[in-house]
Amino acid sequence: MKNNIEFLIRSMNIMGNLCIITARGGSKRIPRKNIKPFLGKPIIAYSIEAALDSELFDEVMVSTDDLEIKETAEQYGAKVPFLRSEKNADDYATTFDVIQEVVDIYEKKYGLSFASVCCLYPTAPFVSAKKLKEAHKLLNRGNFDSVLPVMRYGFPIQRALRRDTHGNIKFLDIDHINTRSQDLVPSYHDAGQFYWLTQTCISRGVLITENSGGLEISEMEGQDIDNEVDWKLAELKYGLL
């Protein structure tokens, strides 16, 4: 039975998993961010190596509009079969816009579809082959539409404060003014590293659905990298790990 299914998949040109590393050239806050040296090698190299080392993917490709990024990506073993369109390389293109473009080109130009897609960011040096495998296992075991790494907020967001127009501090949710922090349900945020996506997400055009799973990681296993201070913090964390 298994052999029949595998033959059917091959005959329909449906492959296993595609990794898309999204790396445009026009980073504003940190110039040339995606190939900037991170502890001795271009930061994108960490994402490429994690994807290749996981042995989960039929194809590890980089979506970029930049020839220098293309050369660097290929140097570290990724494929860049085509360049990203100008439309999806501007400041307004979403992550899913980029994913959709790649998926469409593979289908229309190469006749290939993939059972699952992993969108991996190029500035995610904390991602490892092990984490990619754990998330992929969770995707299949939990029958989720997508799975992503999440980090717990350091303080309960139910007790968040805001400023009004006069500068006065007020609770966002007055129902929890007297609730003990330890009695509140933990909240999480997207770690901004990768997304495992099934065809359900691809067809709906979303990264997260009502049936998405989260792989919790610690504060030491992730870091937003939006400015030079973030970059230094990421290097310090990586060095400690």
Secondary structure as UniProt FT lines:
FT   HELIX           2..11
FT   TURN            12..13
FT   STRAND          14..22
FT   TURN            31..32
FT   HELIX           33..35
FT   STRAND          37..38
FT   TURN            39..40
FT   STRAND          41..42
FT   HELIX           43..54
FT   STRAND          59..63
FT   HELIX           67..75
FT   TURN            76..77
FT   HELIX           87..89
FT   TURN            91..92
FT   HELIX           95..110
FT   STRAND          113..120
FT   TURN            122..123
FT   TURN            125..126
FT   HELIX           129..141
FT   TURN            142..143
FT   STRAND          146..152
FT   HELIX           157..159
FT   STRAND          161..163
FT   TURN            165..166
FT   STRAND          169..171
FT   HELIX           174..176
FT   TURN            177..178
FT   HELIX           181..183
FT   STRAND          188..190
FT   STRAND          194..198
FT   HELIX           199..204
FT   TURN            210..211
FT   STRAND          212..217
FT   HELIX           219..221
FT   HELIX           228..240
//
